[in-house]
Amino acid sequence: MDTAVFSAASLFHADDDSDDDGRRDQAQVGADGESQEQALEYEERLHKFPGVDLSIREFSCHQLNANLLWPGTFFFAAWLVKNPSILDGQRILELGSGTGALAIFLRKTYGVDITTSDYDDKDIEENIAHNCRVNNLDLLPHIRHVKQYPNLIKTLSFLLKESDLNRQRAVCTNITTKSGEQVVVTYPMFLMSWRRRIGKDQSIFFEGCEKAGLEVRHLGDLVYLINKKN
């Protein structure tokens, strides 16, 4: 893993978020008062990414909140297009892939070596595979994991600190911030798109990163860079 990318929508879901047009994951309650899972329903939509249209199947609802293609995905894609050197020749792990749309876009546009990941859930994995097929793409490697604050920070810390790149000569690239400043960064790195309001969830996550020996930098456009501290 040289670069990790992450759109945080599905992990940090706020009660008053409106990205899903008022839709929420729901469970039916039977006559005995016990919760009953709804049968999964899907909707196929055509989404415009920079330079390409992708057909993405989304869940009408999903208990793990991986149902929709979140608006933050498009902002993150546009930001990455402005900084393509980040992706050049890198191995990428996407944390919180949801529908897999961002990974599919990056694979089709840049030919990157990218692995998707999300909750340990069969339906999510199968839906990402479906979206690969309908967009004429070979299936992407996929990892199931548990997304909770402590586990995510531990995983991120491990990936950044144990990467083989740490034992090689430092490889650097430039990132252009919103203000036009050129920031020199080294691999491995973790890029995170945060399209939601600033709140306690963000503080919990970023403070946990700092305590784990990681450095967090805001690059503008609500994109954050996380590296291990020197």
Salt bridges, closest charged atoms under 4 A:
ASP2 OD1 - ARG91 NH2 3.35
ASP16 OD1 - ARG197 NH1 2.91
ASP17 OD2 - ARG196 NH1 2.39
ASP17 OD1 - ARG197 NH1 3.96
ASP19 OD2 - ARG196 NH2 3.37
ASP20 OD2 - ARG24 NH1 1.99
ASP21 OD2 - ARG23 NH2 3.57
GLU43 OE2 - ARG45 NE 3.30
GLU44 OE2 - HIS130 NE2 3.44
ASP53 OD2 - LYS48 NZ 3.43
GLU58 OE2 - ARG45 NH1 3.34
GLU58 OE2 - HIS47 NE2 2.94
ASP118 OD1 - LYS147 NZ 3.70
ASP120 OD1 - ARG144 NH1 3.31
ASP121 OD2 - HIS62 NE2 3.23
GLU125 OE1 - ARG144 NE 2.69
GLU126 OE2 - LYS122 NZ 2.85
ASP164 OD1 - ARG167 NH2 2.68
GLU210 OE1 - LYS229 NZ 3.16
ASP221 OD1 - LYS178 NZ 3.99
